[in-house]
């Protein structure tokens, strides 16, 4: 924590390479975890474009979280071409430029915003700065894809909604625990096909590994990351709405706390939420307690309870079996008990998003859904009871 420049470099170099982004980084071994313990080498990684001509041109502004790599990967797979980037931190900019030597380093944010050939801006900036950037992007006539949490306060949300409505631009948040997890995508297909009847409830457990030595200073400042529910919980509100089909919902109860990390007073390491929507009920638990003995960053689990069965997704690992890696799905219904290895399933978000940019449609994620998931997370965070364990 004494050398923030070093922490930022180490944070970015601990790659978030996943199956979703591997096409961009062919030099990275496939077994590299989303939160590796060792830094990636300084080898430059060529961008692998689809065979067809690029459909859109996009740029990157702010790269404070390594989720940017999977975001770039999704848009490139969908037909996008990254043409420029800007980061105000010299160390982060230099590191990114080494990985993407084909991409122009812009001299300023304004250079990108004022370029009429750029249709979309991607960002993984410090969370508190993401919404203000998105508002500037939309005012410059461009669409925006941002890392989660895409908005950290209700005031930011109100302004983002206002500007989005005025400009008609896309303000999309990369909820990667749904969009970039193949088993979760498959679960959505099964639910829509009626495989478990009417969805009644979702239960989502989202543990994460903290790894303090790899984290930048802003990670421990609640004003900058928004709180544990706002941050990692934002994924889960998206999934609750999606799987229950809810278009309106309320937070029944929420609580947060720093239960075991008093040395970081600005950190919340635990949170949970009860939800009720017009399509079903929900429970969410998020935490920063993944132990080092687990060979992935978190044993994420999604249970979808239906009237005629249930689905359980083991997102990243299946500790109860010999199944390797992630993307495991179990389904039980009136006809069968079934295991599905989802590693060969497609990830449609990138192509859907690119097509939405071109066609002004909402196939990847409806704008109202994006903002409602964010609103629920922010309200749950704001009204959460603070708890402690003695």
Residue pairs with C-beta under 8 A, 6 or more apart in sequence:
1 7
1 217
1 220
4 216
4 217
5 89
5 91
7 214
7 215
7 216
7 217
8 64
8 89
8 91
8 92
8 216
9 91
9 92
9 95
10 39
10 213
10 214
11 64
11 65
11 66
11 214
11 215
11 216
12 63
12 66
12 92
12 95
12 96
13 39
13 40
13 95
14 35
14 36
14 37
14 38
14 39
14 40
14 66
14 211
14 214
15 25
15 28
15 32
15 36
15 40
15 66
15 69
16 34
16 35
16 66
16 67
16 69
16 70
17 25
17 28
17 32
17 34
17 40
17 69
17 70
18 34
18 70
18 180
19 30
19 182
19 327
19 343
20 70
20 73
20 74
20 77
20 176
20 180
20 347
21 69
21 70
21 72
21 73
21 74
22 28
22 30
22 73
23 48
23 73
23 76
23 77
24 45
24 47
24 48
24 69
24 72
24 73
24 76
25 45
25 69
25 99
26 45
26 46
26 48
27 41
27 43
27 45
28 40
28 45
32 40
33 295
33 296
33 297
34 296
34 297
34 316
35 209
35 211
35 214
35 296
35 297
37 211
42 98
44 98
44 99
44 100
44 101
45 99
45 100
46 102
47 76
47 82
47 100
47 102
47 103
48 76
49 76
49 81
50 76
50 77
50 79
52 79
54 79
54 80
54 81
55 78
55 79
55 80
55 354
55 355
55 358
56 75
56 79
56 80
56 81
56 119
56 120
56 354
56 357
56 358
57 80
57 81
57 83
57 117
57 118
57 119
57 120
58 75
58 80
58 81
58 82
58 83
58 118
58 119
58 120
58 121
58 122
59 82
59 83
59 84
59 85
59 86
59 106
59 112
59 115
59 118
59 120
59 121
59 122
60 68
60 72
60 82
60 84
60 85
60 86
60 96
60 121
60 122
60 123
61 85
61 86
61 87
61 109
61 112
61 121
61 122
61 123
61 125
61 133
61 137
62 86
62 87
62 88
62 123
62 124
62 125
62 126
62 129
62 130
62 133
63 85
63 87
63 92
63 93
63 96
63 123
63 124
63 125
64 89
64 92
64 124
64 125
64 126
64 216
64 218
65 124
65 125
65 147
66 124
67 124
67 147
67 148
67 174
67 176
68 122
68 123
68 124
68 147
70 174
70 176
70 180
71 122
71 124
71 145
71 147
71 174
71 176
72 82
72 122
73 350
74 174
74 179
74 180
74 347
74 349
74 350
74 353
75 82
75 120
75 122
75 145
75 350
75 353
75 354
76 82
76 350
77 347
77 350
77 351
78 349
78 350
78 351
78 352
78 353
78 354
78 355
79 350
79 351
79 354
80 120
80 350
80 354
82 100
82 103
83 103
83 104
83 117
83 118
84 103
84 104
84 105
84 106
84 111
84 112
84 115
84 118
85 93
85 96
85 97
85 100
85 103
85 104
85 105
85 106
85 112
86 93
86 105
86 106
86 107
86 108
86 109
86 111
86 112
87 93
87 96
88 109
93 105
97 103
97 105
106 112
109 133
109 136
112 118
112 121
113 121
113 136
113 137
113 140
113 142
114 140
118 142
119 142
119 143
119 357
120 142
120 143
120 144
120 145
120 357
121 133
121 137
121 142
121 143
121 144
121 145
122 145
122 146
123 130
123 133
123 134
123 144
123 145
123 146
123 147
124 146
124 147
125 133
125 147
126 218
126 224
126 225
127 149
127 152
127 218
127 224
127 225
127 226
127 230
127 231
128 152
128 218
128 223
128 224
128 225
128 226
130 146
130 147
130 149
130 150
130 151
130 152
131 150
131 151
131 152
131 153
131 156
131 157
131 159
131 160
132 156
133 144
133 146
134 144
134 146
134 150
134 151
134 160
134 171
135 159
135 160
135 163
137 143
137 144
137 169
138 144
138 163
138 164
138 167
138 169
138 171
139 163
139 167
141 167
141 169
142 169
143 169
143 170
143 171
143 172
143 357
144 169
144 170
144 171
144 172
145 170
145 172
145 173
145 174
145 353
146 171
146 172
146 173
146 174
147 173
147 174
148 173
148 174
148 175
148 176
148 231
148 232
148 234
148 235
149 173
149 225
149 226
149 230
149 231
149 234
149 374
149 377
150 171
150 172
150 173
150 174
150 234
150 370
150 374
151 157
151 160
151 173
151 374
151 378
152 225
152 226
152 230
152 378
153 226
153 378
154 375
154 378
154 379
154 382
157 371
157 374
157 375
157 378
160 171
160 371
161 371
163 169
164 170
164 171
164 367
164 371
168 360
170 356
170 357
170 367
171 367
171 370
171 371
172 353
172 364
172 365
172 367
172 370
173 234
173 238
173 370
173 373
173 374
174 180
175 234
175 235
175 238
175 239
175 365
175 373
176 235
177 184
177 206
177 235
177 236
177 238
177 239
177 300
177 315
178 184
178 185
178 188
178 235
178 238
178 239
178 242
179 185
179 347
179 349
179 364
180 347
180 349
181 300
181 313
181 315
181 326
181 327
182 327
182 342
182 343
182 344
182 345
182 346
182 347
183 313
183 314
183 315
183 326
183 327
183 328
183 329
183 340
183 342
183 345
184 239
184 302
184 313
184 315
185 342
185 345
185 346
185 347
185 348
186 329
186 340
186 342
186 345
187 243
187 302
187 304
187 311
187 313
187 329
188 242
188 243
190 196
190 311
190 329
190 331
191 199
191 243
191 304
191 306
191 311
195 306
195 309
195 311
195 331
195 333
196 304
196 305
196 306
196 307
196 308
196 309
196 310
196 311
196 331
196 333
197 306
197 307
197 308
197 309
197 333
198 306
198 307
198 308
199 243
199 244
199 245
199 279
199 280
199 304
199 305
199 306
200 280
200 281
200 305
200 306
200 307
201 244
201 280
201 281
201 282
201 283
201 304
201 305
202 239
202 240
202 243
202 244
202 280
202 281
202 282
202 283
202 302
202 303
202 304
202 305
203 282
203 283
203 302
203 303
203 305
204 236
204 239
204 240
204 282
204 283
204 284
204 285
204 301
204 302
204 303
205 285
205 299
205 300
205 301
205 302
206 232
206 233
206 235
206 236
206 284
206 285
206 286
206 287
206 298
206 300
207 286
207 287
207 288
207 289
207 290
207 298
207 299
207 300
208 232
208 286
208 287
208 288
208 290
208 297
208 298
209 288
209 290
209 291
209 292
209 294
209 297
209 298
210 261
210 269
210 288
210 289
210 290
212 264
218 224
218 225
219 225
219 267
220 264
220 266
220 267
221 266
222 266
222 267
222 268
223 266
225 231
226 378
226 381
227 256
227 268
227 271
227 381
227 384
228 256
228 268
228 269
228 270
228 271
228 286
228 287
228 288
228 381
229 254
229 256
229 268
229 271
229 273
229 286
229 377
229 380
229 381
229 384
230 377
230 378
230 381
232 286
233 271
233 273
233 284
233 286
233 377
233 380
233 381
234 373
234 374
234 377
236 273
236 284
236 286
237 275
237 284
237 373
237 374
237 376
237 377
237 380
238 369
238 370
238 373
239 302
240 246
240 249
240 275
240 277
240 280
240 282
240 284
240 373
240 376
241 247
241 249
241 277
241 279
241 369
241 372
241 373
241 376
242 369
243 280
243 302
243 304
244 277
244 279
244 280
244 281
244 282
245 279
245 280
246 277
246 278
246 279
246 280
247 277
247 278
247 279
247 368
247 369
247 372
248 277
248 278
248 372
249 275
249 276
249 277
249 278
249 282
249 372
249 376
250 275
250 276
250 277
251 273
251 274
251 275
251 376
251 379
251 380
251 383
252 274
252 275
252 276
253 273
253 274
253 385
254 271
254 272
254 273
254 274
254 380
254 381
254 383
254 384
254 385
255 271
255 272
255 384
255 385
255 386
255 387
256 268
256 270
256 271
256 381
256 384
256 385
256 386
256 387
257 268
257 269
257 270
257 271
257 386
257 387
257 388
257 389
258 264
258 265
258 267
258 268
258 269
258 270
258 388
259 269
259 270
259 387
259 388
259 389
260 269
260 289
260 389
261 267
261 269
261 288
267 288
269 287
269 288
269 289
270 285
270 286
270 287
270 288
270 289
270 387
271 285
271 286
271 287
271 381
271 384
272 283
272 284
272 285
272 286
273 282
273 283
273 284
273 380
273 384
274 281
274 282
274 283
275 281
275 282
275 283
275 284
275 376
276 282
290 297
290 298
290 299
294 317
294 319
295 317
296 316
296 317
296 326
297 316
298 316
299 314
299 316
299 317
299 319
300 314
300 315
300 316
301 312
301 313
301 314
301 315
302 311
302 312
302 313
302 315
303 310
303 311
303 312
303 313
304 310
304 311
304 312
304 313
306 333
308 333
308 334
309 331
309 332
309 333
309 334
310 331
310 332
310 333
311 329
311 330
311 331
311 332
312 329
312 330
313 328
313 329
313 330
314 323
314 326
314 328
314 329
314 330
315 326
315 327
316 326
317 325
317 326
318 326
318 328
321 328
323 341
325 343
326 343
327 341
327 342
327 343
327 345
328 339
328 340
328 341
328 342
329 339
329 340
329 342
330 337
330 338
330 339
330 340
331 337
331 338
331 340
332 338
348 364
349 364
352 363
352 364
353 364
355 361
355 363
355 364
356 362
356 363
356 364
